[in-house]
Each structure stands twice: as structure tokens, then as C-alpha cells.
């Protein structure tokens, strides 16, 4: 029997951003990130393994709110967030 758990968090981009594997330039704003993990069975302690990370994009299309869900690599998402923060800080000049 598989046991899964899902967590959600909100991430905020201050600038438009790219994600590896997508041609889109995503707009700045807040996005819900949903992570699903499954229990690794057969060992003597509790461990969960990530099985998916989804980025929820909300957009208006013909006056309707549309939710687009992208399966993303969490490492690529973290990299995009880091780059966004670096843009805010500006270049490091010595």
C-alpha cells in the first residue's frame, strides 16, 4: 500500500523568469508549488521520496481564470528563484 503526502507553498518572483525545459517567459508574481512525496516502505525509519513538483500558473483567458499546472524539476525552480533574488541585489562589483 502506497502512502503519499502533499505539501504546498507559495513562491514569489519579483521579475519575469524562465524555467529549464519551457520556452515561456513566466511573469513575475506569486505561484503555488505543490510537492507530492511517497513513503519509502521496508526500512526501519520513516523516509519520504519526492515523486512530483508542480507549479500552478493562473491566467485569464477570455475572462475566465485558467489554472495551468506544470511538472517542474525542483532544482530548476530553486535556480530560477536564486537568479530572481540576484537581480534584486544587483551585480557584485569590487
KAQUI-V280299 format. One record per residue. RES is the residue in one letter. PSI is psi in whole degrees, 0 to 359 (none if undefined). Layout:
BEGIN
res: [RES & RES]
psi: [PSI & PSI]
END
This chain:
BEGIN
res: [X & X & X & X & X & X & X & X & X & X & X & X & X & X & X & X & X & X & X & X & X & X & X & X & X & X & X & X & X & X & X & X & X & X & X & X & X & X & X & X & X & X & X & X & X & X & X & X & X & X & X & X & X & X & X & X & X & X & X & X & X & X & X & X & X & X & X & X & X & X & X & X & X & X & X & X & X & X & X & X & X & X & X & X & X & X & X & X & X & X & X & X & X & X]
psi: [130 & 131 & 124 & 155 & 149 & 136 & 153 & 146 & 161 & 131 & 149 & 128 & 129 & 347 & 156 & 150 & 159 & 151 & 136 & 135 & 355 & 140 & 346 & 149 & 110 & 141 & 156 & 159 & 185 & 139 & 142 & 132 & 126 & 126 & 129 & 133 & 150 & 149 & 131 & 117 & 160 & 9 & 165 & 1 & 163 & 123 & 137 & 146 & 131 & 131 & 338 & 150 & 123 & 137 & 123 & 122 & 128 & 135 & 155 & 131 & 114 & 41 & 359 & 145 & 123 & 134 & 115 & 130 & 123 & 131 & 121 & 157 & 123 & 331 & 318 & 323 & 315 & 321 & 317 & 321 & 320 & 315 & 322 & 318 & 325 & 325 & 323 & 320 & 336 & 174 & 150 & 103 & 132 & none]
END
